[in-house]
């Protein structure tokens, strides 16, 4: 907590602004109230032309502006005047020793870097509009908000001037802290704009920095994190992805499920419907129409579907809306809705309904770990191509369609993962297990629990089989074909078992761990 509630009288102001058109009335009023004005070259000249008394920075530093104006205010007599702490005697003594006067307010307006990038393609001109001294003045003043009031943009001058007049040019700690926060918001965005520009010239990190700066450019506080005792915040711009048509504010866990749902559905072009719980699919199906897709997805695990996240890549009409409305669910995501379906689905005020916009997802993923951040390219590989049949028996056309379907779902399932599919319907799934055999047994248990017959089904694994035990278990339950990455030194054992038991097996060459 901030305990110091002191007020400060403004006696000396440093002015360094690029946009000089709006500064004159402000500075005149300061001058008329016997507040000393310090300024740099161009600003000083404009103020003097308007009959305002000004002290030049050069007369204080006893050093001229150099390097074509690149270095003007970067001097101990300026920054010492800003960064000193009146409650620390050593600071007071040093100011006296070096004949440095305190500065009570700093007014800065930065070079218009972003505007310049829009006006010209001349790289050198753009670089010259990277403000160094101005940003340094802002940061120093904001850091020392207990002593100094920072006005970080000329656009703030009108509101603060009236406040100063009302307070007889005294500032409260609350005032100074408010503008310090505003100052760091301005400098952080300024740095982001520069970083985005430099992306063009750094091809090795272009994709990473572009994605990361996009994330940090906008944020919002969440109700809480994964659990109510944890604080949460989202960095990114949801409005670019969705239009929220109904429901409460999205939570931390909602966003995790949304990410899983959208990335999974991006794999499918045909009419599909998915139901997810805790970032994994508990129901998924592809059919000739959305109603059939919904019915088959729900049948995959109607118990887990309760309170789930629903996602489809097709228009939601009234027929499917009536069926969906029978289920309690958290979120529904679709590209479009008819008015009648929306009216029905909105009858539950907390039910979150999102209309997905047509936008490409980022190419890089981030994850915090050990007080740091991991980044990686997203897993964009699909297993539609480069599939190699490794058994004597070839998968039929229908089996191959199911194998590709199963592999897409497996790719988005927490490892160790096994997926069972029949007729483009998810019928069993084992996820997040420490053993691949456990994952398979979990998938079989799920399928049998909801009455599915495994004869003729197919199996997908997110990684290779180190032993033939999984294909043995699957075959005894009726699984007819398997898709897996391959790459184990014992691949031949699984292949031999399939050959002896009339099973087809294909390799993709691509592992899809998802931790």
Secondary structure, DSSP 8 states (H G I E B T S, - for coil): ------EEE--EEEEEES--TTTHHHHHHHHHTT-EEEE-HHHHHHHHHTT---EEHHHHHT---BGGGTBSS-SHHHHHHHH--TT-HHHHHHHHHTT-----EEEEE---HHHHHHH---HHHHHHT--SHHHHHHHHHHHTTTT-EEE--GGGHHHHHHHHHHTTTEEEHHHHHHHHHHHHHHHHHHHHHHHHHHGGG-TTTHHHHHHHHHHHT-EEE-S-SSSTTS--EEES-GGGTEEEEESS---HHHHHHHHHHHHHHTT--SSEEEEEETTEEEEEEE-SSHHHHHHHHHHH-TTTTTTEEEEESS-B-HHHHHHHTTS-EEEEEES-B-HHHHHHHTTSTT-EEEEE-S----SEEEEEETTEEEEEE-----TTSS-EE-SSS---HHHHHHHHHHHHHHHTS-SS-EEEESSSBEEEEE-S-SSHHHHHHHHHHHHHHTT---TT-EEEESS--SSTHHHHHHHHTT--EEEE----TTHHHHHHHHHHTT-EEEE-S------
